[in-house]
Amino acid sequence: MPLLPSDVVQIIAREPEKESSDYDYVKELLLRRFKLSAETFRLRFMQQQKKPEGSWRDLAFELRSFLEEWLEGLNVKDFDSLKDLMVTDQMKRRVGVGTREHFIDSWSKIASSSKLAVLLDDYDSVRGNKNTATFPGVDKKRASGHFEKKGASFHKTNTEYKGPVSPRDRKQEHPERRHCFECGSTQHLRAQCPKINQKKNRARVNHMTGHRMEATNPSEETPEAREDVIESLPSPDSILTPD
């Protein structure tokens, strides 16, 4: 008694003297008090590691103790029961999380592989019937989830939000094409536009034609031309003097 922890000593001290001297009674009392079930010993047996300050001999003793408590908690007394427990444990490892949660209250107490197999088969059959159940007025296609598409086919749309697009990014995505400001063509710029060249040629022709017309117009003679005409006329004296 003096070597036990104080909380354990207090639990045993509350019991009658006769029961407190019974090992099996005290053991059962402590297991209930600290909630050490068969599942707890199974987990400790599976997960126990060697302590840094301990030896491998200590680990072997701990594993053996956890295994014995696990087997005793499930009432495994012979070798056949032990083999059945090993098969049951492997079956439990292959069961889905949802199924384990369905049997959470009795899961750790199931030690028979045949009993576990019956429970799992019944659960699968009931769940399968629920998935394939039909209701009045609903055909098989609706119950199975298969629908025929009529009309135009639907396409998946990308609903990802990309944020606002800056003018610079918009120019990079859609580069602006250069065009002629005179005629609007994208094949050339304004400097090479045929209309501009035609206007230049027309203005040059008009300028040359105007110079020619000025040269041939008598009403617009030059001063030198007028002097030549005056000098060629006879003087008044020569006209008045008789021959």
C-alpha positions as CSV (number, residue, x, y, z in Angstrom):
1,M,0.0,0.0,0.0
2,P,2.7,2.6,0.8
3,L,4.3,2.1,-2.6
4,L,1.0,2.9,-4.5
5,P,0.1,6.4,-5.7
6,S,-1.9,8.5,-3.2
7,D,-5.0,8.6,-5.4
8,V,-5.0,4.8,-5.7
9,V,-4.6,4.4,-2.0
10,Q,-7.6,6.6,-1.3
11,I,-9.8,4.6,-3.7
12,I,-8.8,1.3,-2.0
13,A,-9.2,2.8,1.5
14,R,-12.9,3.6,0.8
15,E,-13.7,-0.1,0.3
16,P,-14.4,-2.6,3.1
17,E,-11.4,-4.3,4.6
18,K,-12.4,-7.7,3.2
19,E,-12.7,-6.5,-0.4
20,S,-9.6,-4.3,-0.2
21,S,-7.6,-7.4,0.4
22,D,-8.9,-9.2,-2.6
23,Y,-6.6,-8.8,-5.6
24,D,-9.2,-9.5,-8.3
25,Y,-11.7,-7.1,-6.7
26,V,-9.2,-4.3,-6.4
27,K,-8.0,-4.8,-9.9
28,E,-11.5,-4.6,-11.3
29,L,-12.2,-1.5,-9.2
30,L,-9.1,0.3,-10.5
31,L,-9.8,-0.6,-14.1
32,R,-13.3,0.8,-13.8
33,R,-12.0,3.9,-12.0
34,F,-9.3,4.7,-14.5
35,K,-11.4,3.5,-17.5
36,L,-8.7,1.0,-18.6
37,S,-10.7,-1.1,-21.0
38,A,-9.6,-3.9,-23.4
39,E,-9.4,-1.3,-26.2
40,T,-7.0,0.8,-24.1
41,F,-4.7,-2.1,-23.5
42,R,-4.8,-3.0,-27.2
43,L,-3.7,0.5,-28.1
44,R,-1.0,0.5,-25.6
45,F,0.2,-2.9,-26.8
46,M,0.3,-1.6,-30.4
47,Q,1.8,1.9,-29.7
48,Q,4.2,1.3,-26.8
49,Q,7.7,2.5,-27.4
50,K,11.0,1.9,-25.6
51,K,11.7,4.7,-23.1
52,P,15.1,6.5,-23.4
53,E,16.0,5.7,-19.8
54,G,14.6,2.1,-20.0
55,S,15.9,-1.1,-21.4
56,W,14.6,-3.5,-24.0
57,R,13.8,-5.9,-21.2
58,D,11.5,-3.3,-19.7
59,L,9.7,-2.8,-23.0
60,A,9.2,-6.6,-23.3
61,F,7.6,-6.7,-19.9
62,E,5.3,-3.8,-20.7
63,L,4.2,-5.3,-24.0
64,R,3.5,-8.7,-22.3
65,S,1.5,-7.0,-19.6
66,F,-0.6,-5.0,-22.1
67,L,-1.3,-8.1,-24.2
68,E,-2.4,-10.1,-21.2
69,E,-4.8,-7.4,-20.1
70,W,-6.1,-7.0,-23.6
71,L,-6.8,-10.7,-23.9
72,E,-8.3,-11.0,-20.4
73,G,-10.6,-8.1,-21.1
74,L,-12.0,-9.9,-24.2
75,N,-12.1,-13.3,-22.3
76,V,-9.6,-14.9,-24.6
77,K,-8.6,-18.1,-22.8
78,D,-7.2,-20.5,-25.4
79,F,-5.2,-20.6,-28.6
80,D,-8.2,-20.8,-30.9
81,S,-9.7,-17.7,-29.4
82,L,-6.4,-15.9,-29.8
83,K,-6.2,-16.8,-33.5
84,D,-9.8,-15.6,-33.9
85,L,-8.9,-12.4,-32.2
86,M,-6.0,-11.8,-34.6
87,V,-8.3,-12.3,-37.6
88,T,-10.9,-10.0,-36.1
89,D,-8.3,-7.3,-35.5
90,Q,-7.1,-7.5,-39.1
91,M,-10.7,-7.2,-40.3
92,K,-11.2,-4.1,-38.2
93,R,-8.2,-2.5,-39.8
94,R,-9.8,-2.9,-43.3
95,V,-13.1,-1.3,-42.3
96,G,-13.9,2.3,-43.3
97,V,-14.2,5.1,-40.8
98,G,-17.9,5.5,-41.3
99,T,-18.6,1.9,-40.5
100,R,-16.5,2.0,-37.4
101,E,-18.4,5.0,-36.2
102,H,-21.7,3.2,-36.8
103,F,-20.6,0.4,-34.4
104,I,-18.7,2.7,-32.0
105,D,-20.4,1.5,-28.8
106,S,-19.6,-2.2,-29.3
107,W,-16.6,-2.0,-31.7
108,S,-13.9,-2.6,-29.1
109,K,-15.8,-5.5,-27.5
110,I,-16.1,-7.6,-30.7
111,A,-13.6,-10.4,-30.5
112,S,-15.2,-12.9,-32.9
113,S,-14.4,-12.8,-36.6
114,S,-17.7,-14.6,-37.5
115,K,-19.8,-12.1,-35.4
116,L,-18.0,-9.2,-36.9
117,A,-18.5,-10.5,-40.4
118,V,-22.3,-10.9,-39.8
119,L,-22.5,-7.3,-38.6
120,L,-20.6,-5.9,-41.5
121,D,-22.6,-7.9,-44.1
122,D,-25.9,-6.7,-42.6
123,Y,-24.7,-3.1,-42.5
124,D,-23.6,-3.3,-46.2
125,S,-26.8,-4.8,-47.3
126,V,-28.9,-2.2,-45.5
127,R,-26.8,0.6,-46.8
128,G,-27.0,-0.8,-50.3
129,N,-30.8,-1.0,-50.2
130,K,-31.0,2.7,-49.1
131,N,-28.8,3.8,-52.0
132,T,-31.0,1.9,-54.6
133,A,-34.4,2.6,-53.0
134,T,-37.0,4.1,-55.3
135,F,-40.0,6.2,-54.4
136,P,-43.5,6.3,-55.9
137,G,-43.7,8.4,-59.1
138,V,-39.9,8.3,-59.6
139,D,-38.5,6.1,-62.4
140,K,-35.4,4.1,-62.2
141,K,-33.3,6.6,-64.1
142,R,-34.1,9.3,-61.6
143,A,-33.4,7.0,-58.6
144,S,-30.0,6.0,-60.1
145,G,-29.1,9.5,-60.9
146,H,-28.9,9.1,-64.7
147,F,-30.6,11.8,-66.7
148,E,-30.7,12.3,-70.4
149,K,-29.6,15.7,-71.7
150,K,-32.0,17.3,-74.2
151,G,-31.4,20.4,-76.3
152,A,-28.2,22.2,-76.4
153,S,-25.3,20.8,-74.5
154,F,-24.0,22.6,-71.5
155,H,-20.4,23.6,-71.2
156,K,-18.5,24.2,-68.0
157,T,-17.7,27.8,-67.4
158,N,-14.8,29.2,-65.6
159,T,-16.0,31.2,-62.7
160,E,-12.6,32.0,-61.3
161,Y,-12.3,35.7,-60.5
162,K,-9.2,37.2,-62.1
163,G,-9.6,40.8,-60.9
164,P,-9.7,44.0,-62.9
165,V,-7.5,44.2,-66.0
166,S,-5.2,47.2,-66.3
167,P,-4.9,49.1,-69.7
168,R,-1.4,47.9,-70.1
169,D,-2.5,44.2,-69.7
170,R,-5.4,44.8,-72.0
171,K,-3.0,46.2,-74.7
172,Q,-0.8,43.1,-74.3
173,E,-3.8,40.7,-74.6
174,H,-5.3,42.6,-77.6
175,P,-2.5,44.6,-79.4
176,E,-3.7,47.6,-81.3
177,R,-3.2,47.3,-85.1
178,R,-1.7,50.3,-86.8
179,H,-3.7,51.8,-89.7
180,C,-3.7,54.7,-92.2
181,F,-5.4,57.9,-90.8
182,E,-6.3,59.0,-94.3
183,C,-8.2,56.0,-95.7
184,G,-8.4,53.7,-92.7
185,S,-6.5,50.8,-94.3
186,T,-4.3,48.5,-92.2
187,Q,-2.1,47.6,-95.2
188,H,-0.1,50.8,-95.1
189,L,0.5,54.0,-93.1
190,R,-0.5,57.6,-94.0
191,A,2.9,58.3,-95.6
192,Q,2.4,55.5,-98.1
193,C,-1.3,56.2,-98.8
194,P,-2.2,56.3,-102.5
195,K,-4.7,59.1,-101.9
196,I,-1.9,61.4,-100.5
197,N,0.3,60.7,-103.5
198,Q,-2.6,61.5,-105.9
199,K,-3.2,64.8,-104.1
200,K,0.5,65.7,-104.4
201,N,0.6,64.9,-108.1
202,R,-2.5,66.9,-108.8
203,A,-1.1,70.0,-107.0
204,R,2.2,69.7,-108.9
205,V,0.4,69.6,-112.3
206,N,-1.8,72.6,-111.4
207,H,1.2,74.6,-110.4
208,M,3.1,73.9,-113.7
209,T,-0.1,74.7,-115.7
210,G,-0.4,78.1,-113.9
211,H,3.1,79.1,-114.9
212,R,2.5,78.4,-118.5
213,M,-0.7,80.4,-118.6
214,E,1.1,83.4,-117.1
215,A,3.9,83.3,-119.7
216,T,1.4,83.3,-122.6
217,N,-1.0,86.0,-121.3
218,P,-0.4,89.4,-123.1
219,S,-2.1,91.4,-120.4
220,E,0.6,90.4,-117.9
221,E,3.8,91.3,-119.9
222,T,7.0,92.0,-118.0
223,P,8.6,95.5,-117.9
224,E,11.4,94.3,-120.2
225,A,8.9,93.3,-122.8
226,R,7.2,96.6,-122.7
227,E,10.5,98.5,-123.2
228,D,11.2,96.5,-126.3
229,V,7.9,97.3,-127.7
230,I,8.3,101.1,-127.1
231,E,11.7,101.2,-128.6
232,S,10.4,99.5,-131.8
233,L,7.8,102.3,-132.3
234,P,8.8,105.3,-134.6
235,S,9.5,108.7,-132.9
236,P,7.0,111.6,-133.3
237,D,9.6,113.7,-135.1
238,S,10.1,111.2,-137.8
239,I,6.4,111.1,-138.3
240,L,5.9,114.9,-138.6
241,T,9.0,115.6,-140.9
242,P,8.2,115.3,-144.7
243,D,10.3,113.2,-146.9
